[in-house]
Amino acid sequence: MWELFKAGGWLMLPLLLCSVFTVAISIERFIRLRNASVIPKDLTVTAQTEVQHIAQLLQQNSKLTESALGQVLFAGLSAKHETDQFARAQMEAAASQEIHYLEKNINFLGTMSAVSPLLGLLGTVIGIIESFLVIDVGSNVSPTLMIPGISKALIATAMGMVVAIPALIAYRYFQRLVQEYVAELEQQATLFHAKLFYQRQKTAYDHDRAKDVA
């Protein structure tokens, strides 16, 4: 393996770095973008969900609070005594920040998938140039002298593809996953906001009605 690496020339080093970055970012994003870390099932808002139940979960479990959905719901709970517009703005700000965290480093994977083939192509060009430089015009030179340069060209090209293909797959996968999470976060935030202020209005209405009866 080491001999193959050396035969590819100095461009194998940046390609190796690209592969290391691709693997590291893919593992980090895979751990960070687990469903339990973004939209925990316990915090999912449904028609039967009570606001008080969500508040208790966020107070009792710090892991739920640290999730993306937990941060958005907590922002809404913190502003529940303010106007609904203010609470919505707070939740949108929290959601925007969490989406930024979800998208972190994903574009770098896209960069790796684009740069790696170019580095491989550059290695191909350099290898071909070296192959032709060994030929002295007008002299009887064996074609076998061109083999090292051609070998370098092919190895660099192959390495570029080996790095680029997994990087592109990972980039598309995580990009699609984040899009699904963003849509789910927006839906959950809207449902929770509606439930939060519907409950507050209902409580105020019941209180006023009790006063009238008294």
URRA-V482303 format. One record per residue. N is the residue number from 1. RES is the residue in three letters. OMEGA is omega in radians with two decimals (* if undefined). Layout:
BEGIN
n->[N/N]
res->[RES/RES]
omega->[OMEGA/OMEGA]
END
This chain:
BEGIN
n->[1/2/3/4/5/6/7/8/9/10/11/12/13/14/15/16/17/18/19/20/21/22/23/24/25/26/27/28/29/30/31/32/33/34/35/36/37/38/39/40/41/42/43/44/45/46/47/48/49/50/51/52/53/54/55/56/57/58/59/60/61/62/63/64/65/66/67/68/69/70/71/72/73/74/75/76/77/78/79/80/81/82/83/84/85/86/87/88/89/90/91/92/93/94/95/96/97/98/99/100/101/102/103/104/105/106/107/108/109/110/111/112/113/114/115/116/117/118/119/120/121/122/123/124/125/126/127/128/129/130/131/132/133/134/135/136/137/138/139/140/141/142/143/144/145/146/147/148/149/150/151/152/153/154/155/156/157/158/159/160/161/162/163/164/165/166/167/168/169/170/171/172/173/174/175/176/177/178/179/180/181/182/183/184/185/186/187/188/189/190/191/192/193/194/195/196/197/198/199/200/201/202/203/204/205/206/207/208/209/210/211/212/213/214]
res->[MET/TRP/GLU/LEU/PHE/LYS/ALA/GLY/GLY/TRP/LEU/MET/LEU/PRO/LEU/LEU/LEU/CYS/SER/VAL/PHE/THR/VAL/ALA/ILE/SER/ILE/GLU/ARG/PHE/ILE/ARG/LEU/ARG/ASN/ALA/SER/VAL/ILE/PRO/LYS/ASP/LEU/THR/VAL/THR/ALA/GLN/THR/GLU/VAL/GLN/HIS/ILE/ALA/GLN/LEU/LEU/GLN/GLN/ASN/SER/LYS/LEU/THR/GLU/SER/ALA/LEU/GLY/GLN/VAL/LEU/PHE/ALA/GLY/LEU/SER/ALA/LYS/HIS/GLU/THR/ASP/GLN/PHE/ALA/ARG/ALA/GLN/MET/GLU/ALA/ALA/ALA/SER/GLN/GLU/ILE/HIS/TYR/LEU/GLU/LYS/ASN/ILE/ASN/PHE/LEU/GLY/THR/MET/SER/ALA/VAL/SER/PRO/LEU/LEU/GLY/LEU/LEU/GLY/THR/VAL/ILE/GLY/ILE/ILE/GLU/SER/PHE/LEU/VAL/ILE/ASP/VAL/GLY/SER/ASN/VAL/SER/PRO/THR/LEU/MET/ILE/PRO/GLY/ILE/SER/LYS/ALA/LEU/ILE/ALA/THR/ALA/MET/GLY/MET/VAL/VAL/ALA/ILE/PRO/ALA/LEU/ILE/ALA/TYR/ARG/TYR/PHE/GLN/ARG/LEU/VAL/GLN/GLU/TYR/VAL/ALA/GLU/LEU/GLU/GLN/GLN/ALA/THR/LEU/PHE/HIS/ALA/LYS/LEU/PHE/TYR/GLN/ARG/GLN/LYS/THR/ALA/TYR/ASP/HIS/ASP/ARG/ALA/LYS/ASP/VAL/ALA]
omega->[3.13/3.11/3.10/3.13/3.14/-3.11/-3.14/3.11/-3.05/3.13/3.06/-3.14/3.08/3.08/3.08/3.10/3.10/-3.14/3.11/3.11/-3.12/-3.14/-3.10/-3.13/-3.14/3.12/-3.13/-3.14/3.13/3.11/-3.07/-3.04/3.00/-3.07/-3.12/-3.14/-3.09/-3.13/3.14/-3.11/-3.10/-3.10/-3.12/-3.09/3.07/-3.13/-3.10/-3.08/3.07/-3.14/-3.12/3.12/3.09/-3.14/3.13/3.12/-3.13/3.12/-3.02/-3.05/-3.10/3.13/3.09/-3.14/-3.11/3.11/-3.12/3.12/3.12/3.11/-3.14/3.14/3.12/3.10/3.10/3.12/-3.13/-3.11/-3.05/3.12/3.10/3.10/-3.13/3.10/3.14/3.12/3.12/3.13/3.12/3.14/3.11/3.11/3.11/3.13/3.13/3.13/3.14/3.11/3.09/3.11/-3.14/-3.10/-3.06/3.06/-3.12/3.11/3.10/3.05/3.08/3.10/3.12/-3.13/3.13/-3.07/-3.05/3.10/3.12/3.08/3.08/3.11/3.09/3.09/3.10/-3.13/-3.13/3.13/3.12/3.10/3.14/3.13/-3.11/3.13/-3.11/-3.13/3.11/-3.10/3.09/3.13/-3.12/-3.10/3.13/3.11/-3.13/3.11/3.13/-3.04/-3.13/3.14/3.12/3.10/3.11/-3.14/-3.10/-3.14/3.13/3.12/-3.14/-3.13/3.10/3.12/-3.13/3.13/-3.01/-3.05/3.08/3.13/3.13/3.11/3.14/3.14/-3.14/-3.13/-3.11/3.09/3.12/3.14/3.13/3.10/3.10/3.11/-3.14/3.12/3.14/3.10/3.13/3.14/-3.13/3.12/3.12/3.13/-3.12/3.12/3.14/-3.14/-3.11/-3.07/3.00/-3.14/3.14/3.11/3.12/3.12/3.12/3.13/3.13/3.14/3.12/-3.14/3.09/3.11/3.14/3.12/3.13/*]
END
